Amino acid sequence: MASKTSEAERNYGPAIDMAAYGRDLARRRAEIEAETGQPLDAPRNSGARRTESKKALLAEIDRLAAAKGFRW
């Protein structure tokens, strides 16, 4: 009998440990910034369709991160 799982569902690979992924991203960002001597200027989502509550949440996260001396 043929599998009922679609091809797309089978090709995603193993689950990702998001905590480990976040640490890896932070490590790679730090390496790039150390190499270039400048903050990494990664493109961000434009946020053109964000709700006011989401904008307020992100502004508060930015404020708290800046108070601790880092960018998220």
Biopython code that builds the backbone (N, CA, C, O; Angstrom):
import numpy as np
from Bio.PDB.StructureBuilder import StructureBuilder

atoms = [
    (1, "MET", "N", (0.841, -1.180, 0.000)),
    (1, "MET", "CA", (0.000, 0.000, 0.000)),
    (1, "MET", "C", (0.890, 1.249, 0.000)),
    (1, "MET", "O", (1.889, 1.300, 0.717)),
    (2, "ALA", "N", (0.536, 2.228, -0.784)),
    (2, "ALA", "CA", (1.318, 3.471, -0.878)),
    (2, "ALA", "C", (1.135, 4.316, 0.377)),
    (2, "ALA", "O", (0.088, 4.280, 1.023)),
    (3, "SER", "N", (2.177, 5.078, 0.706)),
    (3, "SER", "CA", (2.125, 5.956, 1.875)),
    (3, "SER", "C", (1.123, 7.079, 1.651)),
    (3, "SER", "O", (0.986, 7.589, 0.540)),
    (4, "LYS", "N", (0.427, 7.457, 2.711)),
    (4, "LYS", "CA", (-0.523, 8.566, 2.622)),
    (4, "LYS", "C", (0.136, 9.889, 3.000)),
    (4, "LYS", "O", (-0.519, 10.931, 2.997)),
    (5, "THR", "N", (1.440, 9.851, 3.328)),
    (5, "THR", "CA", (2.177, 11.066, 3.673)),
    (5, "THR", "C", (2.647, 11.716, 2.378)),
    (5, "THR", "O", (3.232, 11.046, 1.527)),
    (6, "SER", "N", (2.401, 12.996, 2.223)),
    (6, "SER", "CA", (2.817, 13.673, 1.005)),
    (6, "SER", "C", (4.335, 13.795, 0.940)),
    (6, "SER", "O", (5.012, 13.708, 1.964)),
    (7, "GLU", "N", (4.861, 13.995, -0.249)),
    (7, "GLU", "CA", (6.301, 14.155, -0.448)),
    (7, "GLU", "C", (6.829, 15.329, 0.374)),
    (7, "GLU", "O", (7.898, 15.223, 0.976)),
    (8, "ALA", "N", (6.110, 16.433, 0.410)),
    (8, "ALA", "CA", (6.552, 17.608, 1.164)),
    (8, "ALA", "C", (6.673, 17.307, 2.655)),
    (8, "ALA", "O", (7.609, 17.780, 3.299)),
    (9, "GLU", "N", (5.762, 16.544, 3.210)),
    (9, "GLU", "CA", (5.801, 16.218, 4.634)),
    (9, "GLU", "C", (6.992, 15.335, 4.984)),
    (9, "GLU", "O", (7.481, 15.385, 6.113)),
    (10, "ARG", "N", (7.461, 14.536, 4.051)),
    (10, "ARG", "CA", (8.569, 13.621, 4.322)),
    (10, "ARG", "C", (9.923, 14.290, 4.175)),
    (10, "ARG", "O", (10.909, 13.751, 4.678)),
    (11, "ASN", "N", (10.024, 15.419, 3.523)),
    (11, "ASN", "CA", (11.316, 16.029, 3.213)),
    (11, "ASN", "C", (11.731, 17.156, 4.149)),
    (11, "ASN", "O", (12.674, 17.882, 3.835)),
    (12, "TYR", "N", (11.071, 17.329, 5.273)),
    (12, "TYR", "CA", (11.442, 18.404, 6.189)),
    (12, "TYR", "C", (12.641, 18.064, 7.044)),
    (12, "TYR", "O", (13.300, 18.976, 7.542)),
    (13, "GLY", "N", (12.954, 16.811, 7.237)),
    (13, "GLY", "CA", (14.090, 16.413, 8.049)),
    (13, "GLY", "C", (13.743, 16.381, 9.522)),
    (13, "GLY", "O", (12.580, 16.521, 9.901)),
    (14, "PRO", "N", (14.771, 16.192, 10.361)),
    (14, "PRO", "CA", (14.522, 16.069, 11.803)),
    (14, "PRO", "C", (14.100, 17.405, 12.416)),
    (14, "PRO", "O", (14.357, 18.472, 11.859)),
    (15, "ALA", "N", (13.446, 17.318, 13.574)),
    (15, "ALA", "CA", (13.028, 18.522, 14.296)),
    (15, "ALA", "C", (14.262, 19.309, 14.742)),
    (15, "ALA", "O", (15.315, 18.726, 15.003)),
    (16, "ILE", "N", (14.129, 20.612, 14.826)),
    (16, "ILE", "CA", (15.227, 21.490, 15.215)),
    (16, "ILE", "C", (15.053, 21.891, 16.672)),
    (16, "ILE", "O", (13.960, 22.275, 17.088)),
    (17, "ASP", "N", (16.124, 21.803, 17.445)),
    (17, "ASP", "CA", (16.128, 22.282, 18.818)),
    (17, "ASP", "C", (16.293, 23.807, 18.733)),
    (17, "ASP", "O", (17.381, 24.296, 18.427)),
    (18, "MET", "N", (15.216, 24.556, 19.002)),
    (18, "MET", "CA", (15.241, 26.007, 18.801)),
    (18, "MET", "C", (16.226, 26.709, 19.728)),
    (18, "MET", "O", (16.801, 27.724, 19.337)),
    (19, "ALA", "N", (16.439, 26.208, 20.937)),
    (19, "ALA", "CA", (17.412, 26.822, 21.844)),
    (19, "ALA", "C", (18.823, 26.683, 21.261)),
    (19, "ALA", "O", (19.599, 27.639, 21.274)),
    (20, "ALA", "N", (19.148, 25.501, 20.754)),
    (20, "ALA", "CA", (20.462, 25.280, 20.149)),
    (20, "ALA", "C", (20.604, 26.120, 18.884)),
    (20, "ALA", "O", (21.671, 26.673, 18.617)),
    (21, "TYR", "N", (19.537, 26.213, 18.113)),
    (21, "TYR", "CA", (19.552, 27.026, 16.894)),
    (21, "TYR", "C", (19.808, 28.493, 17.230)),
    (21, "TYR", "O", (20.594, 29.155, 16.551)),
    (22, "GLY", "N", (19.154, 29.002, 18.267)),
    (22, "GLY", "CA", (19.357, 30.381, 18.693)),
    (22, "GLY", "C", (20.791, 30.632, 19.140)),
    (22, "GLY", "O", (21.375, 31.665, 18.811)),
    (23, "ARG", "N", (21.363, 29.683, 19.891)),
    (23, "ARG", "CA", (22.762, 29.822, 20.319)),
    (23, "ARG", "C", (23.692, 29.823, 19.118)),
    (23, "ARG", "O", (24.657, 30.586, 19.082)),
    (24, "ASP", "N", (23.410, 28.969, 18.129)),
    (24, "ASP", "CA", (24.243, 28.905, 16.931)),
    (24, "ASP", "C", (24.161, 30.212, 16.150)),
    (24, "ASP", "O", (25.179, 30.712, 15.670)),
    (25, "LEU", "N", (22.964, 30.766, 16.019)),
    (25, "LEU", "CA", (22.819, 32.045, 15.321)),
    (25, "LEU", "C", (23.578, 33.158, 16.037)),
    (25, "LEU", "O", (24.243, 33.971, 15.395)),
    (26, "ALA", "N", (23.479, 33.197, 17.369)),
    (26, "ALA", "CA", (24.186, 34.215, 18.143)),
    (26, "ALA", "C", (25.694, 34.068, 17.979)),
    (26, "ALA", "O", (26.405, 35.065, 17.854)),
    (27, "ARG", "N", (26.182, 32.834, 17.977)),
    (27, "ARG", "CA", (27.609, 32.576, 17.801)),
    (27, "ARG", "C", (28.076, 33.046, 16.425)),
    (27, "ARG", "O", (29.106, 33.707, 16.299)),
    (28, "ARG", "N", (27.295, 32.691, 15.384)),
    (28, "ARG", "CA", (27.683, 33.102, 14.029)),
    (28, "ARG", "C", (27.634, 34.616, 13.859)),
    (28, "ARG", "O", (28.492, 35.195, 13.192)),
    (29, "ARG", "N", (26.629, 35.261, 14.462)),
    (29, "ARG", "CA", (26.546, 36.729, 14.396)),
    (29, "ARG", "C", (27.776, 37.343, 15.055)),
    (29, "ARG", "O", (28.376, 38.266, 14.505)),
    (30, "ALA", "N", (28.154, 36.842, 16.225)),
    (30, "ALA", "CA", (29.318, 37.361, 16.943)),
    (30, "ALA", "C", (30.589, 37.173, 16.127)),
    (30, "ALA", "O", (31.443, 38.058, 16.097)),
    (31, "GLU", "N", (30.722, 36.017, 15.458)),
    (31, "GLU", "CA", (31.900, 35.777, 14.620)),
    (31, "GLU", "C", (31.981, 36.780, 13.472)),
    (31, "GLU", "O", (33.046, 37.332, 13.197)),
    (32, "ILE", "N", (30.861, 37.011, 12.810)),
    (32, "ILE", "CA", (30.835, 37.964, 11.690)),
    (32, "ILE", "C", (31.156, 39.368, 12.178)),
    (32, "ILE", "O", (31.926, 40.089, 11.544)),
    (33, "GLU", "N", (30.564, 39.759, 13.308)),
    (33, "GLU", "CA", (30.811, 41.093, 13.845)),
    (33, "GLU", "C", (32.265, 41.246, 14.290)),
    (33, "GLU", "O", (32.837, 42.328, 14.155)),
    (34, "ALA", "N", (32.873, 40.177, 14.820)),
    (34, "ALA", "CA", (34.282, 40.230, 15.214)),
    (34, "ALA", "C", (35.178, 40.351, 13.986)),
    (34, "ALA", "O", (36.173, 41.074, 14.013)),
    (35, "GLU", "N", (34.828, 39.644, 12.908)),
    (35, "GLU", "CA", (35.608, 39.706, 11.671)),
    (35, "GLU", "C", (35.559, 41.085, 11.031)),
    (35, "GLU", "O", (36.580, 41.627, 10.609)),
    (36, "THR", "N", (34.348, 41.644, 10.965)),
    (36, "THR", "CA", (34.169, 42.908, 10.251)),
    (36, "THR", "C", (34.374, 44.131, 11.138)),
    (36, "THR", "O", (34.640, 45.226, 10.642)),
    (37, "GLY", "N", (34.251, 43.944, 12.442)),
    (37, "GLY", "CA", (34.363, 45.077, 13.360)),
    (37, "GLY", "C", (33.137, 45.972, 13.343)),
    (37, "GLY", "O", (33.176, 47.090, 13.857)),
    (38, "GLN", "N", (32.057, 45.492, 12.760)),
    (38, "GLN", "CA", (30.818, 46.265, 12.665)),
    (38, "GLN", "C", (29.641, 45.372, 13.034)),
    (38, "GLN", "O", (29.715, 44.152, 12.893)),
    (39, "PRO", "N", (28.551, 45.982, 13.509)),
    (39, "PRO", "CA", (27.354, 45.175, 13.772)),
    (39, "PRO", "C", (26.814, 44.582, 12.472)),
    (39, "PRO", "O", (26.860, 45.225, 11.423)),
    (40, "LEU", "N", (26.313, 43.376, 12.548)),
    (40, "LEU", "CA", (25.736, 42.722, 11.376)),
    (40, "LEU", "C", (24.446, 43.437, 11.008)),
    (40, "LEU", "O", (23.547, 43.574, 11.837)),
    (41, "ASP", "N", (24.358, 43.886, 9.784)),
    (41, "ASP", "CA", (23.173, 44.593, 9.314)),
    (41, "ASP", "C", (22.312, 43.628, 8.510)),
    (41, "ASP", "O", (22.284, 43.686, 7.281)),
    (42, "ALA", "N", (21.609, 42.737, 9.212)),
    (42, "ALA", "CA", (20.755, 41.754, 8.554)),
    (42, "ALA", "C", (19.408, 42.389, 8.221)),
    (42, "ALA", "O", (18.868, 43.147, 9.026)),
    (43, "PRO", "N", (18.859, 42.088, 7.039)),
    (43, "PRO", "CA", (17.552, 42.652, 6.689)),
    (43, "PRO", "C", (16.477, 42.160, 7.635)),
    (43, "PRO", "O", (16.492, 41.004, 8.056)),
    (44, "ARG", "N", (15.564, 43.021, 7.961)),
    (44, "ARG", "CA", (14.461, 42.677, 8.849)),
    (44, "ARG", "C", (13.152, 42.743, 8.068)),
    (44, "ARG", "O", (13.088, 43.351, 6.999)),
    (45, "ASN", "N", (12.134, 42.127, 8.593)),
    (45, "ASN", "CA", (10.807, 42.205, 8.012)),
    (45, "ASN", "C", (10.353, 43.658, 8.074)),
    (45, "ASN", "O", (10.516, 44.308, 9.107)),
    (46, "SER", "N", (9.791, 44.176, 6.999)),
    (46, "SER", "CA", (9.390, 45.574, 6.950)),
    (46, "SER", "C", (8.298, 45.910, 7.947)),
    (46, "SER", "O", (8.203, 47.051, 8.401)),
    (47, "GLY", "N", (7.478, 44.942, 8.291)),
    (47, "GLY", "CA", (6.415, 45.166, 9.260)),
    (47, "GLY", "C", (5.261, 45.993, 8.731)),
    (47, "GLY", "O", (4.501, 46.564, 9.513)),
    (48, "ALA", "N", (5.117, 46.066, 7.431)),
    (48, "ALA", "CA", (4.079, 46.895, 6.829)),
    (48, "ALA", "C", (2.665, 46.488, 7.262)),
    (48, "ALA", "O", (1.759, 47.322, 7.264)),
    (49, "ARG", "N", (2.471, 45.232, 7.624)),
    (49, "ARG", "CA", (1.127, 44.756, 7.968)),
    (49, "ARG", "C", (0.983, 44.432, 9.452)),
    (49, "ARG", "O", (0.066, 43.702, 9.828)),
    (50, "ARG", "N", (1.858, 44.950, 10.296)),
    (50, "ARG", "CA", (1.788, 44.650, 11.728)),
    (50, "ARG", "C", (0.662, 45.410, 12.398)),
    (50, "ARG", "O", (0.352, 46.547, 12.043)),
    (51, "THR", "N", (0.058, 44.753, 13.377)),
    (51, "THR", "CA", (-0.979, 45.412, 14.164)),
    (51, "THR", "C", (-0.325, 46.369, 15.155)),
    (51, "THR", "O", (0.875, 46.279, 15.415)),
    (52, "GLU", "N", (-1.107, 47.268, 15.695)),
    (52, "GLU", "CA", (-0.579, 48.224, 16.673)),
    (52, "GLU", "C", (-0.057, 47.505, 17.914)),
    (52, "GLU", "O", (0.957, 47.906, 18.487)),
    (53, "SER", "N", (-0.751, 46.436, 18.331)),
    (53, "SER", "CA", (-0.293, 45.707, 19.516)),
    (53, "SER", "C", (1.046, 45.019, 19.255)),
    (53, "SER", "O", (1.891, 44.967, 20.149)),
    (54, "LYS", "N", (1.254, 44.494, 18.053)),
    (54, "LYS", "CA", (2.529, 43.859, 17.716)),
    (54, "LYS", "C", (3.633, 44.911, 17.666)),
    (54, "LYS", "O", (4.745, 44.667, 18.132)),
    (55, "LYS", "N", (3.331, 46.074, 17.104)),
    (55, "LYS", "CA", (4.318, 47.160, 17.056)),
    (55, "LYS", "C", (4.721, 47.575, 18.465)),
    (55, "LYS", "O", (5.898, 47.813, 18.737)),
    (56, "ALA", "N", (3.739, 47.659, 19.356)),
    (56, "ALA", "CA", (4.024, 48.041, 20.744)),
    (56, "ALA", "C", (4.875, 46.972, 21.431)),
    (56, "ALA", "O", (5.803, 47.296, 22.172)),
    (57, "LEU", "N", (4.559, 45.705, 21.187)),
    (57, "LEU", "CA", (5.334, 44.618, 21.774)),
    (57, "LEU", "C", (6.788, 44.670, 21.297)),
    (57, "LEU", "O", (7.708, 44.565, 22.109)),
    (58, "LEU", "N", (6.997, 44.828, 20.008)),
    (58, "LEU", "CA", (8.352, 44.871, 19.467)),
    (58, "LEU", "C", (9.118, 46.097, 19.959)),
    (58, "LEU", "O", (10.322, 46.013, 20.203)),
    (59, "ALA", "N", (8.440, 47.229, 20.108)),
    (59, "ALA", "CA", (9.087, 48.425, 20.640)),
    (59, "ALA", "C", (9.538, 48.197, 22.079)),
    (59, "ALA", "O", (10.620, 48.638, 22.467)),
    (60, "GLU", "N", (8.717, 47.514, 22.870)),
    (60, "GLU", "CA", (9.079, 47.214, 24.259)),
    (60, "GLU", "C", (10.251, 46.239, 24.321)),
    (60, "GLU", "O", (11.133, 46.389, 25.166)),
    (61, "ILE", "N", (10.271, 45.254, 23.445)),
    (61, "ILE", "CA", (11.405, 44.324, 23.387)),
    (61, "ILE", "C", (12.677, 45.083, 23.026)),
    (61, "ILE", "O", (13.722, 44.870, 23.640)),
    (62, "ASP", "N", (12.594, 45.961, 22.038)),
    (62, "ASP", "CA", (13.759, 46.782, 21.660)),
    (62, "ASP", "C", (14.245, 47.607, 22.842)),
    (62, "ASP", "O", (15.447, 47.693, 23.092)),
    (63, "ARG", "N", (13.313, 48.214, 23.569)),
    (63, "ARG", "CA", (13.676, 49.065, 24.708)),
    (63, "ARG", "C", (14.376, 48.245, 25.790)),
    (63, "ARG", "O", (15.410, 48.657, 26.315)),
    (64, "LEU", "N", (13.809, 47.084, 26.120)),
    (64, "LEU", "CA", (14.402, 46.235, 27.153)),
    (64, "LEU", "C", (15.773, 45.695, 26.720)),
    (64, "LEU", "O", (16.706, 45.634, 27.522)),
    (65, "ALA", "N", (15.880, 45.310, 25.461)),
    (65, "ALA", "CA", (17.170, 44.807, 24.961)),
    (65, "ALA", "C", (18.221, 45.918, 25.026)),
    (65, "ALA", "O", (19.347, 45.678, 25.461)),
    (66, "ALA", "N", (17.865, 47.114, 24.604)),
    (66, "ALA", "CA", (18.808, 48.228, 24.615)),
    (66, "ALA", "C", (19.241, 48.547, 26.043)),
    (66, "ALA", "O", (20.400, 48.890, 26.275)),
    (67, "ALA", "N", (18.331, 48.440, 26.994)),
    (67, "ALA", "CA", (18.651, 48.706, 28.398)),
    (67, "ALA", "C", (19.686, 47.703, 28.916)),
    (67, "ALA", "O", (20.476, 48.019, 29.805)),
    (68, "LYS", "N", (19.672, 46.493, 28.351)),
    (68, "LYS", "CA", (20.651, 45.467, 28.752)),
    (68, "LYS", "C", (21.886, 45.493, 27.878)),
    (68, "LYS", "O", (22.822, 44.724, 28.097)),
    (69, "GLY", "N", (21.898, 46.374, 26.886)),
    (69, "GLY", "CA", (23.090, 46.549, 26.053)),
    (69, "GLY", "C", (23.223, 45.607, 24.884)),
    (69, "GLY", "O", (24.341, 45.343, 24.443)),
    (70, "PHE", "N", (22.127, 45.089, 24.363)),
    (70, "PHE", "CA", (22.231, 44.243, 23.189)),
    (70, "PHE", "C", (21.057, 44.450, 22.249)),
    (70, "PHE", "O", (20.019, 44.996, 22.623)),
    (71, "ARG", "N", (21.255, 43.993, 21.005)),
    (71, "ARG", "CA", (20.168, 44.004, 20.017)),
    (71, "ARG", "C", (19.619, 42.607, 19.918)),
    (71, "ARG", "O", (20.377, 41.640, 19.977)),
    (72, "TRP", "N", (18.353, 42.482, 19.774)),
    (72, "TRP", "CA", (17.785, 41.152, 19.576)),
    (72, "TRP", "C", (17.467, 41.064, 18.144)),
    (72, "TRP", "O", (16.968, 40.037, 17.684)),
]
sb = StructureBuilder()
sb.init_structure("model")
sb.init_model(0)
sb.init_chain("A")
sb.init_seg("    ")
for serial, (resi, resn, name, xyz) in enumerate(atoms, 1):
    if name == "N":
        sb.init_residue(resn, " ", resi, " ")
    sb.init_atom(name, np.array(xyz, "f"), 0.0, 1.0, " ", f" {name:<3s}", serial, name[0])
structure = sb.get_structure()
